[in-house]
């Protein structure tokens, strides 16, 4: 995996921390219900044996006894779990279980470098576990005498009734549940990242799509914006700097041909094309150029809302009128110096036919003679012919795409559709990127 991908995954991962938190909580809740409502408590009782001298008349343990006992420890461990011992335990305690079942409940261990043997018995009933442990030690002590004809086994500790289940550790199980939630959520996020086809970096656009990036505009996560003309109301904001960078890059995007008429479009609705078009128009007007912003998304255009104006008449109405004589009646002067607008007008039944008309071609030519720069806010590309038509009539096209929202395949389709009609694609604006200088404004600009 390349370093860039690792860094992008880390950014993506922290952007999905709510998934991690959710699964950690669910894992903890799951472990709680398992511990208190599903898990069967098992109790453990233990008794200890020691191998002593085999000489009844001697009060001391010789080296021979020690050597013999150490050699017998492993043998005794197997004898304790033998059918001979456990079958007698079952009979004497009248246990409702088979030899195999009882054997699975018994664990025999020895302490290293000693002659100590520990018998552990596990059962769902603590009283039963104690009785079985004591009875095994008792029967074993008796049977060893009969098997080896020696008395070298003594019981050190009798079993106790356990007050706490052996297999229930609430804190440990909560930690395990939380860790499982963390692990599962991390795997899910990793799968989401590698299956995610959305635009994550400028390099994605440049290397995978083959389009240049004119600028990146950040996302702000405070309250909803009431005024979307950020570059006008707060020229020092990070977003305003990004728009001015876009303006500069746009001016250098074509050296051989003057770019005077520009279409701003996107692949699908909601990627922020109208916001970018409006603020770019303000930035160009602030630089001294005479700018006209035309809302040619005559289906669902919203520039009149951005500029807080009325939409009684606009482009659709103008294209049904005498374009050459009355176009000036449809131009709205804004409070921003050097910036005028033409809004979308009434929604017609045939938007694409109006845009493909000779009147529209004539209008674009007239407007390019009257203004230094004309910005057209177009309809989304995919599924509609409107911006493809406009793309053939303007000097260049800017495609707005949304960070971690627009898929690369969709952007590729947009590029291919524009290239099919031989539109001049100036580049892409990556909108709603994450940045460290988050200020003032809400996340809404569409």
C-alpha positions as CSV (number, residue, x, y, z in Angstrom):
1,X,0.0,0.0,0.0
2,X,1.4,3.4,-0.9
3,X,2.0,6.0,1.7
4,X,-0.6,8.3,0.2
5,X,-3.3,5.7,0.5
6,X,-2.4,5.1,4.1
7,X,-2.7,8.8,4.9
8,X,-6.0,9.0,3.0
9,X,-7.3,6.0,4.9
10,X,-6.4,7.6,8.2
11,X,-8.3,10.7,7.2
12,X,-11.2,8.6,6.0
13,X,-11.1,6.5,9.2
14,X,-11.3,9.5,11.5
15,X,-14.1,10.9,9.4
16,X,-16.1,7.7,10.2
17,X,-15.3,7.6,13.9
18,X,-19.1,7.6,14.6
19,X,-19.2,4.0,13.2
20,X,-16.4,3.0,15.6
21,X,-18.1,4.5,18.6
22,X,-21.4,2.9,17.6
23,X,-19.9,-0.6,17.3
24,X,-17.9,-0.2,20.5
25,X,-21.1,0.7,22.3
26,X,-23.0,-2.2,20.7
27,X,-20.1,-4.6,21.5
28,X,-20.2,-3.5,25.1
29,X,-24.0,-3.9,25.3
30,X,-23.7,-7.3,23.6
31,X,-21.2,-8.5,26.2
32,X,-23.4,-7.2,29.0
33,X,-26.4,-9.2,27.7
34,X,-24.2,-12.3,27.1
35,X,-22.7,-12.1,30.6
36,X,-25.9,-11.6,32.5
37,X,-28.5,-13.3,30.4
38,X,-26.9,-15.9,28.2
39,X,-23.7,-17.2,29.7
40,X,-24.0,-20.2,32.0
41,X,-21.9,-19.7,35.1
42,X,-19.4,-22.4,35.9
43,X,-17.8,-22.8,39.3
44,X,-14.4,-24.3,40.1
45,X,-13.4,-26.2,43.2
46,X,-9.9,-27.4,43.9
47,X,-8.2,-29.9,46.2
48,X,-4.5,-30.5,46.6
49,X,-2.5,-33.7,47.1
50,X,1.1,-34.3,48.0
51,X,3.2,-37.3,47.5
52,X,4.9,-38.3,50.8
53,X,7.2,-41.1,52.0
54,X,6.2,-44.6,51.1
55,X,7.8,-46.1,54.3
56,X,5.2,-46.2,57.1
57,X,7.9,-46.7,59.8
58,X,10.0,-43.7,58.7
59,X,9.4,-40.2,59.8
60,X,11.8,-38.6,57.3
61,X,11.7,-38.4,53.5
62,X,14.7,-39.9,51.8
63,X,16.2,-38.8,48.5
64,X,14.9,-42.0,47.1
65,X,11.3,-41.0,48.1
66,X,11.7,-37.6,46.5
67,X,13.0,-39.2,43.2
68,X,10.2,-41.8,43.2
69,X,7.5,-39.3,43.9
70,X,8.7,-36.9,41.1
71,X,8.6,-39.8,38.7
72,X,5.1,-40.8,39.9
73,X,3.6,-37.3,39.6
74,X,2.8,-37.5,35.8
75,X,1.6,-41.1,36.2
76,X,-0.7,-40.1,39.1
77,X,-2.1,-37.3,37.1
78,X,-3.3,-39.7,34.4
79,X,-4.6,-42.2,37.0
80,X,-6.8,-39.5,38.6
81,X,-8.6,-39.1,35.3
82,X,-8.8,-42.8,34.6
83,X,-12.1,-44.7,34.3
84,X,-11.2,-46.7,37.4
85,X,-11.2,-43.6,39.6
86,X,-14.0,-41.5,38.0
87,X,-16.5,-44.4,37.6
88,X,-16.2,-45.0,41.3
89,X,-16.8,-41.3,42.0
90,X,-19.9,-41.4,39.8
91,X,-21.2,-44.4,41.6
92,X,-20.5,-43.2,45.1
93,X,-22.0,-39.7,44.5
94,X,-24.7,-41.0,42.2
95,X,-23.9,-38.5,39.5
96,X,-26.2,-38.2,36.5
97,X,-23.3,-38.1,34.0
98,X,-21.1,-40.5,32.1
99,X,-17.3,-41.1,32.5
100,X,-16.5,-38.9,29.4
101,X,-18.6,-36.1,30.8
102,X,-17.1,-36.1,34.2
103,X,-13.6,-36.4,32.7
104,X,-14.2,-33.2,30.7
105,X,-15.1,-31.5,34.0
106,X,-11.9,-32.5,35.7
107,X,-8.5,-30.9,35.2
108,X,-5.3,-32.3,36.9
109,X,-2.1,-30.3,37.2
110,X,1.2,-30.5,39.0
111,X,3.3,-27.7,40.4
112,X,6.7,-27.7,38.8
113,X,9.6,-29.1,40.8
114,X,7.3,-30.3,43.6
115,X,5.3,-33.4,44.4
116,X,2.1,-31.4,44.6
117,X,-0.9,-32.3,42.5
118,X,-4.0,-30.0,42.1
119,X,-7.4,-31.5,41.2
120,X,-9.8,-28.9,39.7
121,X,-13.4,-29.7,39.1
122,X,-15.8,-27.4,37.0
123,X,-19.5,-27.5,37.3
124,X,-22.5,-25.3,37.0
125,X,-23.3,-26.1,40.7
126,X,-20.7,-25.0,43.1
127,X,-21.8,-27.6,45.8
128,X,-21.5,-30.4,43.2
129,X,-18.1,-29.2,42.1
130,X,-16.8,-29.3,45.7
131,X,-18.2,-32.8,46.4
132,X,-16.7,-34.2,43.2
133,X,-13.3,-32.7,43.9
134,X,-13.2,-34.1,47.4
135,X,-14.5,-37.5,46.3
136,X,-11.9,-37.8,43.5
137,X,-9.1,-37.1,46.0
138,X,-10.6,-39.6,48.5
139,X,-11.1,-42.4,45.9
140,X,-7.6,-41.8,44.4
141,X,-5.9,-42.0,47.7
142,X,-7.6,-45.4,48.3
143,X,-7.0,-46.8,44.9
144,X,-3.3,-45.9,44.9
145,X,-2.8,-48.2,47.9
146,X,-4.5,-51.0,46.0
147,X,-2.6,-50.3,42.8
148,X,0.9,-49.7,44.0
149,X,0.6,-51.1,47.6
150,X,2.1,-47.9,48.9
151,X,0.7,-45.1,51.0
152,X,2.4,-42.0,49.6
153,X,-0.6,-39.7,48.9
154,X,-1.9,-37.2,51.4
155,X,-4.7,-34.6,51.0
156,X,-3.4,-31.1,51.8
157,X,-6.5,-29.0,51.1
158,X,-10.0,-30.1,50.8
159,X,-12.2,-28.3,48.3
160,X,-14.2,-25.2,49.1
161,X,-17.6,-24.0,47.7
162,X,-16.8,-21.2,45.3
163,X,-18.9,-18.1,45.7
164,X,-18.0,-16.6,42.3
165,X,-18.3,-18.2,38.8
166,X,-15.0,-19.2,37.4
167,X,-15.9,-18.2,33.8
168,X,-17.4,-14.8,34.5
169,X,-15.1,-11.8,34.5
170,X,-17.4,-8.8,33.8
171,X,-14.6,-6.2,33.2
172,X,-12.7,-8.6,31.0
173,X,-15.7,-9.5,28.9
174,X,-16.8,-5.8,28.6
175,X,-13.3,-5.1,27.3
176,X,-13.5,-8.0,24.9
177,X,-16.9,-6.8,23.7
178,X,-15.6,-3.3,23.2
179,X,-12.5,-4.5,21.3
180,X,-14.6,-6.8,19.1
181,X,-16.8,-3.8,18.3
182,X,-13.7,-1.7,17.5
183,X,-12.2,-4.5,15.3
184,X,-15.4,-5.1,13.4
185,X,-16.0,-1.4,12.8
186,X,-12.4,-1.0,11.6
187,X,-12.8,-3.8,9.1
188,X,-16.1,-2.3,7.9
189,X,-14.5,1.1,7.5
190,X,-11.5,-0.4,5.6
191,X,-13.9,-2.2,3.3
192,X,-15.9,1.0,2.8
193,X,-12.7,2.9,2.0
194,X,-11.5,0.4,-0.6
195,X,-14.9,0.0,-2.2
196,X,-15.6,3.7,-2.0
197,X,-15.4,5.2,-5.5
198,X,-15.8,8.8,-4.5
199,X,-13.3,11.5,-5.1
200,X,-10.9,11.8,-2.1
201,X,-7.9,13.8,-3.4
202,X,-6.9,16.1,-6.2
203,X,-4.6,13.3,-7.3
204,X,-7.7,11.1,-7.9
205,X,-9.0,13.7,-10.4
206,X,-5.7,14.3,-12.1
207,X,-4.3,10.8,-12.3
208,X,-7.5,8.7,-12.6
209,X,-9.7,11.0,-14.6
210,X,-7.1,13.1,-16.4
211,X,-8.5,16.5,-15.6
212,X,-6.6,19.4,-14.0
213,X,-7.8,20.7,-10.6
214,X,-8.4,24.5,-10.7
215,X,-9.1,24.8,-7.0
216,X,-10.3,23.2,-3.8
217,X,-13.0,24.9,-1.7
218,X,-13.5,23.8,1.9
219,X,-16.5,22.7,3.9
220,X,-17.6,24.5,7.0
221,X,-19.5,22.7,9.8
222,X,-21.0,25.4,12.0
223,X,-24.5,26.7,11.5
224,X,-26.3,27.0,8.1
225,X,-25.2,30.0,6.0
226,X,-27.8,32.7,5.5
227,X,-25.6,34.5,3.0
228,X,-23.8,32.3,0.5
229,X,-21.7,35.1,-1.1
230,X,-18.9,34.4,1.3
231,X,-16.2,36.2,-0.7
232,X,-18.3,39.3,-0.4
233,X,-19.3,39.3,3.3
234,X,-16.0,37.9,4.6
235,X,-13.1,38.3,2.2
236,X,-10.6,37.1,4.7
237,X,-12.2,33.7,5.2
238,X,-10.4,30.6,4.2
239,X,-13.1,29.9,1.7
240,X,-12.7,33.3,0.1
241,X,-9.0,32.7,-0.3
242,X,-9.8,29.4,-2.1
243,X,-12.2,31.2,-4.5
244,X,-9.6,33.8,-5.3
245,X,-7.1,31.0,-6.0
246,X,-9.7,29.5,-8.3
247,X,-10.0,32.8,-10.1
248,X,-6.2,33.0,-10.5
249,X,-5.9,29.5,-11.8
250,X,-8.8,30.1,-14.2
251,X,-7.0,33.1,-15.7
252,X,-4.0,30.9,-16.4
253,X,-6.0,27.9,-17.6
254,X,-5.8,28.8,-21.3
255,X,-2.8,30.7,-22.7
256,X,-3.6,30.4,-26.4
257,X,-7.3,31.4,-26.3
258,X,-9.1,34.1,-24.3
259,X,-11.7,32.5,-22.0
260,X,-14.6,34.9,-21.9
261,X,-17.7,32.7,-21.7
262,X,-17.6,30.0,-19.0
263,X,-20.1,27.3,-18.1
264,X,-20.0,26.0,-14.5
265,X,-21.7,22.6,-14.2
266,X,-21.5,19.4,-12.2
267,X,-22.2,15.7,-12.7
268,X,-25.3,15.5,-10.5
269,X,-27.4,18.0,-8.4
270,X,-26.1,19.0,-5.0
271,X,-22.4,19.2,-5.7
272,X,-22.3,23.0,-5.1
273,X,-22.0,24.4,-8.7
274,X,-24.3,27.4,-8.0
275,X,-22.4,28.3,-4.9
276,X,-19.1,28.1,-6.8
277,X,-20.5,30.0,-9.9
278,X,-21.8,32.9,-7.7
279,X,-18.7,33.3,-5.6
280,X,-16.4,33.0,-8.7
281,X,-18.4,35.7,-10.4
282,X,-18.0,38.0,-7.4
283,X,-14.2,37.3,-7.3
284,X,-13.9,38.1,-11.0
285,X,-15.9,41.3,-10.5
286,X,-13.7,42.3,-7.6
287,X,-10.7,42.1,-9.8
288,X,-12.1,44.8,-12.0
289,X,-13.7,42.8,-14.8
290,X,-17.2,43.5,-16.0
291,X,-19.0,40.2,-15.1
292,X,-22.4,38.9,-16.0
293,X,-23.7,35.8,-14.2
294,X,-26.4,33.9,-16.2
295,X,-28.5,31.2,-14.6
296,X,-29.0,28.8,-17.5
297,X,-30.2,26.0,-15.3
298,X,-33.7,27.0,-16.3
299,X,-35.2,23.8,-14.7
300,X,-34.1,24.3,-11.1
301,X,-31.7,27.2,-11.0
302,X,-31.3,29.1,-7.8
303,X,-29.1,32.1,-8.4
304,X,-32.0,34.4,-7.6
305,X,-32.1,32.8,-4.1
306,X,-28.4,33.3,-3.6
307,X,-28.7,37.0,-4.5
308,X,-31.9,37.3,-2.6
309,X,-33.8,38.6,-5.6
310,X,-37.0,37.9,-7.5
311,X,-37.4,35.5,-10.5
312,X,-40.3,37.1,-12.3
313,X,-38.5,37.0,-15.6
314,X,-35.2,35.6,-16.7
315,X,-33.3,33.6,-19.4
316,X,-36.2,31.4,-20.4
317,X,-38.4,34.5,-20.9
318,X,-35.6,36.3,-22.8
319,X,-35.2,33.5,-25.3
320,X,-38.8,33.8,-26.2
321,X,-38.4,37.6,-26.8
322,X,-36.4,39.7,-29.2
323,X,-32.9,38.9,-27.8
324,X,-31.0,41.6,-29.5
325,X,-33.4,44.5,-28.7
326,X,-34.5,43.7,-25.1
327,X,-31.8,41.6,-23.5
328,X,-30.9,44.6,-21.3
329,X,-34.3,44.5,-19.7
330,X,-33.5,41.1,-18.2
331,X,-30.2,42.1,-16.7
332,X,-30.2,42.7,-12.9
333,X,-27.7,45.0,-11.3
334,X,-26.3,43.7,-8.0
335,X,-25.0,45.6,-5.0
336,X,-21.5,44.2,-6.0
337,X,-19.6,46.5,-8.3
338,X,-19.0,45.2,-11.9
339,X,-21.4,42.3,-11.3
340,X,-24.8,41.8,-13.1
341,X,-27.1,38.8,-13.3
342,X,-29.7,37.2,-15.4
343,X,-31.8,34.7,-13.5
344,X,-33.4,31.6,-14.9
345,X,-37.0,32.9,-15.4
346,X,-40.1,30.7,-15.6
347,X,-39.6,27.0,-16.0
348,X,-40.5,26.1,-19.7
349,X,-41.6,22.7,-20.9
350,X,-38.7,22.5,-23.3
351,X,-35.5,23.8,-21.6
352,X,-33.0,22.0,-23.9
353,X,-34.8,23.3,-27.1
354,X,-34.5,26.8,-25.8
355,X,-30.8,26.5,-25.1
356,X,-30.2,24.9,-28.5
357,X,-32.0,27.7,-30.3
358,X,-30.4,30.2,-32.6
359,X,-31.6,32.9,-30.2
360,X,-29.5,31.5,-27.4
361,X,-26.4,31.4,-29.7
362,X,-27.1,35.0,-30.7
363,X,-27.6,36.0,-27.0
364,X,-24.2,34.5,-26.0
365,X,-22.5,36.4,-28.8
366,X,-24.1,39.6,-27.7
367,X,-23.3,39.2,-24.0
368,X,-19.7,38.3,-24.8
369,X,-19.4,41.7,-26.6
370,X,-20.9,43.6,-23.7
371,X,-19.1,42.0,-20.7
372,X,-15.5,41.0,-20.0
373,X,-16.6,37.6,-18.6
374,X,-19.9,35.8,-18.7
375,X,-20.4,33.0,-16.2
376,X,-23.2,30.5,-17.0
377,X,-24.5,28.4,-14.1
378,X,-25.7,25.3,-16.0
379,X,-27.7,22.2,-15.2
380,X,-26.0,19.0,-14.0
381,X,-24.6,16.9,-16.9
382,X,-25.7,13.4,-16.2
383,X,-29.2,12.7,-17.5
384,X,-29.8,16.1,-19.0
385,X,-28.6,17.6,-22.4
386,X,-28.8,21.2,-21.3
387,X,-25.2,21.7,-20.2
388,X,-23.9,19.6,-23.1
389,X,-25.6,22.0,-25.4
390,X,-24.2,25.0,-23.5
391,X,-20.7,23.4,-23.5
392,X,-20.6,23.7,-27.3
393,X,-21.4,27.4,-27.2
394,X,-19.0,28.7,-24.5
395,X,-15.2,29.1,-24.4
396,X,-14.7,26.7,-21.6
397,X,-16.4,24.5,-19.0
398,X,-15.7,24.1,-15.3
399,X,-16.9,20.9,-13.6
400,X,-17.7,21.1,-9.9
401,X,-17.4,17.9,-8.0
402,X,-17.9,17.2,-4.3
403,X,-15.3,15.7,-2.0
404,X,-16.2,12.2,-0.8
405,X,-19.6,12.5,-2.5
406,X,-19.1,12.3,-6.3
407,X,-18.0,8.9,-7.6
408,X,-15.0,8.8,-9.9
409,X,-17.0,6.8,-12.4
410,X,-19.7,9.5,-12.5
411,X,-17.0,12.2,-13.0
412,X,-15.5,10.0,-15.8
413,X,-18.9,9.9,-17.5
414,X,-19.2,13.7,-17.2
415,X,-15.8,14.1,-18.8
416,X,-16.7,11.7,-21.6
417,X,-20.0,13.4,-22.3
418,X,-18.4,16.8,-22.6
419,X,-15.6,15.4,-24.8
420,X,-18.2,13.8,-27.1
421,X,-19.6,17.2,-27.9
422,X,-16.1,18.7,-28.1
423,X,-16.5,21.0,-25.2
424,X,-13.4,22.7,-23.8
425,X,-13.0,21.4,-20.2
426,X,-11.0,23.9,-18.3
427,X,-10.7,21.8,-15.2
428,X,-12.4,20.7,-12.0
429,X,-13.2,22.4,-8.7
430,X,-13.1,20.1,-5.8
431,X,-15.8,21.3,-3.4
432,X,-16.5,20.7,0.3
433,X,-13.0,19.5,1.1
434,X,-11.9,19.0,4.7
435,X,-9.5,21.6,5.9
436,X,-8.0,22.8,9.2
437,X,-9.1,26.4,9.0
438,X,-12.8,25.9,9.5
439,X,-14.7,29.1,10.1
440,X,-18.0,30.7,10.6
441,X,-20.3,29.2,7.9
442,X,-22.6,26.3,7.6
443,X,-22.2,23.3,5.5
444,X,-24.9,24.2,3.0
445,X,-24.2,25.6,-0.4
446,X,-25.7,23.8,-3.3
